[in-house]
Structure formats: structure tokens, C-alpha cells
Amino acid sequence: MTEQTSRIGPVDIAVLTFDEAVAAVDARIDAADGASVTFCNAHSVNLARTDRQLVDAYADSLVLNDGIGVDMARKLLYGAPFPANVNGSDFIPVFFERSRHDLRLFLLGSRPGIAAQAGEIIAGRYPRHQVVGVRDGYFKPADEPALVEEIARSGANLLVIGMGQPRQEIFAARHAKRIGMASMSVGAFLDFTSGAIPRAPNWLRAVRLEWLYRLGLEPKRMFNRYVLGNPRFLYGVLKDRKRNN
């Protein structure tokens, strides 16, 4: 399972269409060996530049491209953007529709009650899939062994983790061997699915400005990520290009 990748900062991101990404995730579910799938946007690259654990987690994962930032970076560094914007919020529903597996999902993350709400909605939208377990993301390190055992014994074939970066990727990497099944780190997908956080209108998503909508929705939390983070990301990419030329 080796896909073509492009390195953005310290992260190797797969160069895939939606259909190719669906096939790649299906292959990891087939393997049932704890393989991790995750997504990388400009903020992710900024985090990875200073977080060795996240870099290591990414190195062992199928990393899909998310958003206009990494698209621009690939064009600057390699002359062409990614073939598709395989961001989690758009890709995961497509994967649920097109996967050749009857999925058995364990949903982990967000505030108490959110994963359960998302599970009910997913079960209603995709009746061939089952939600076999849910758990919120508010647990202590001491609780992890019991939680990992619960997940491993749940009968799931895909663990969906929505605990934010880098926590979700590090959790998946740390427990991959014991959990066994494939995992997908999905950020705010459970919040979006449950309706706890609204997604941007379609027209904003079409012009790839969903980040601006989220900044307006949560200005305090998103200020560092976008207002400070986007210029920092671009500066890092330009430094990488200069170093490589």
C-alpha cells in the first residue's frame, strides 16, 4: 500500500483523487493491522514543524490533503496542485457511500453526547453501516487502557477519532497494534455531523474559504490557527522552496 506522495514541510501527503482515496482506505481496512488514515492542512503542517510525535504519527499514516493551503504549497513546490481537495468533511461522507465494506464504526471524540448524536445520524444516512460503539473525547490518560480494550473488543473495523490535532493522530499511533483495526482521524467531523458546529455555506466551500467561516464562528479559538498561522505556513513553504532550488 504505497501511494505517490508529495512532501509539504515534514509531512508526506498522498496524491490521490477521491476514488483513489476510497480504494486506499478500503485497503487499510482489509489489512486490519492498525493502519491510520488522517488529513493534513496548513495548520497541520505548522504543528508538525514543531511536534516530533505528530511527525512520527504522520509517517506511519495514509495522509490525505485538506484545503487550499497545502494545495497552494504543492503548486509552489512541485508545479501543480493536488488532484482533488480530499478534506475530511467532504471525503468521509463519500467514503461511507462508496466503500466496498459494510463498515462497523467506533466513534471516539468531541464533547459528551456528540459522538452518540453523530452515530444516530450516520446510521440513518448509511443503513448498511453499523455504529458499534461511541465514546466522548474527555478521558484521562489513566483511562486509556480500558478504553483501548473497549475499542479492540467492539467488533469495529474502523475507528473514527475526532479529538483534534495532534491528539487524535498520536492516540491512533500509540494504540495501533492493540486496536488492530484501521483508524481515521477526522477533526471536527463528529461535530459537523451532529450539528454541534455548522459547516460553511456551499458557496463559501466552493471557493475554498471555509476557513474564513470558521474564523468568524470561533474567532478566539481560530485566530492563531488562521490569522497568524496562514502567513507562518506560507513563510515555511517559501523557505522550503528556496532550500530545494
N, C-alpha and C positions, 0 to 999 in steps of 0.2 A: 504494500500500500504506500507507494511513493509517488506523490504528486509533484508537478512542477511548482516551484516556489520563487518568490521574489523577496529579497531581504529589505525591510524597511526598519531603520535603526537596528536593534539587536534581534528583530523578530522575522522569522521566515514565514511568509504568508502565501497560502496556496493560490494558484492562478487557475480559477475554475469558473465555469458557467453554473447556473442554478442546477441544471440536470446533472452535471458532473459532480457537484457538491452533494446532491442527494445520493448518488451512487457511492461516493466516498464515505458518507456517514453510514449508509447501509452496510458497506463492507466492514466497518468497525463494529457494528452491532453483530454481524456474523462471527467476527473473531472472538467476541465475549472474553476479552483479555484485559479489560480496564482501560481501553483506549479512550483518550479525551478529545473532544471537539470544542473549540472555542472561537471567539471572534476578536478581531483587533482593529481598533480605530486610532485616531490621532492621540487621544488620551491614553490609550493602552500603551502606545509606543513611548510616550513621556514617562509613564510609570515604569516600563521595562528598562529604561535607561539607567534607573537608579535602584532597581529591585532585582537582585540576583535570583531569588526564589521564583519570581514571576518569569524571568527569562528561562530558567530551567523547566518550569511547567510548560511554557510555550514550546520549548524544544522537543518535548515528548507528545505534542498535540497536533491534530489537524487544525490549523489556524485559518479561518475564513476572513476575508476583507470586509470591513464595516465602515462605510461612509466616505464622504468626499475627500477628507484629509489624506487617507492612505492612497486614494485614487490619484490625487494630485502628486503625491510623493512618488508613486510608481512612474508617472509620466515624466517627472523631473529627473528621476534616476535612471530609467530604462527606456524612455521614449514613447511609452504607451500606457494607458490606464488599465486597470483590471477589466476583464471581460464582462463582469456584472457586479453590482453592489450587493454582495451576499450578506447583508446585515441580518442580525438575529431576528429582529422583529418582523421582517418580511420573509426571511428564509424558513423559519421554523414552521409557520402555517403551510408553506409549500411542501416542506418535508413531510409533515403529517399527512398531506394529501397524496403525495407521490411515493412514499416509502413502500417497498415491497414487503415490509414486515407488518404483522399485526403487533403493534407496539404495546408493551406493558410498562407504563411510566411510573417512576417515583419522582414526585415534585418536591424539591427542597429549596426553601428560601423565603425571603420577604418577611413581612410582619405577621403575627399570629392571625390565622384565618384567611390570608390572601391565597396561599397555595391551595387550600381546600376550595375556595371560590373558583380559582383558575381551573382546578381539576374538574369541577362540575361543568364548566363551560366547554372545556376540551372534550370531555366525554359526550356532551351533546352535539358538538360540531363534527366529531370524528368517531362515529359509533363503533367502528371496527377496532379502535384502540381502547385500552383499559388503563385507568389510573389505579394502581395497586397500593400506593402509599403517598402520604403527604406529611410534610414537617416544615415548620417555620424556620427561619434562619437565626433565631435568637437562642443560641445554646452556648454553653461554656466549653472550653477545651476539655474539661473533665467529663463532659457528656459525650464526647466524640466516639469513644469505643463502643458504647451501647448503640449510638445512632448508626454507626457503620455496620454493626451486626444486624440491626433492623433493616437497613437497606439491602444488605447482602442476602438476607433470608426472605425478602419480599416477593421474589419471583419476577422482579422487573427485568427488562432487557435494555432499558435506557434510563439513566439517572439525569434528570433535568435540574440544574443548580442555578438559582438566581440569588446570589449573595453579594454581588458587586465584585469589581476587580480591586486588588488581586486575590481576595479571599477565596472566591469560588474556584479559581484555577489551582491555587495552592492546595485547597481541600481535595480536589479531584486527583491531583498528582500524588499527594500524601497517601491516599487510601485506595489508589487504583488496583493494587494487587489483591487486597482483601475484598473489595466490592465486586471485582470481576467483570461486571457489565460495562458497556460503553457509557460515557457521561458526556453531557453537553452543558457548557457554562453559558448562561443566557442573559445575564444582567437583569434588566427591568422587565423581561418578557412576562413574568408572572403578574407583575403589577399592571402592565398594559392589558393582559388578557382578562384579568378580573375587573378592570375598570378603575382600579385604585389610582392609577395615573393615566390621564388621557393621552393618546397619541396626537401628533400634529395633524392638521387637516391635509387631505390628499394633495392639494395644490402645493403646499409647502414641502411635502415629502417628494413630490415630483421634481421640484427644483433643488432638492437636496439641502434644504435649510431646516430640517427637523431639529437640529441642534439649537437653532435660534429660538424655536418654540419652547424647548425645554429650559433654555436660559430664562425666558420670560416667565415660565411656570414656576421655576425654583431658582430665583436669582442668587440667593446667598450660597446655596449648595453648588451651583453650576458656575459661579463666577470664576473660580480658579481653574476649573476644567476648560472653559471655553475662552473667556476674555484674556486670561493670562496664558492658558495652555496652548491655544492655537498658534500664537506667534512663537512660543517656545518650540513647538513641534516643527514649524516651518524653518526656524533657525537651525534646528538639529539636522533636518533633511538637507538644507543648503550646505551645511558643514560636511555632511557625508558625501554629497556630490563633489565638492571641491577636493576632498580627500581621495576620492576614487578616480578623479580625472588626471 
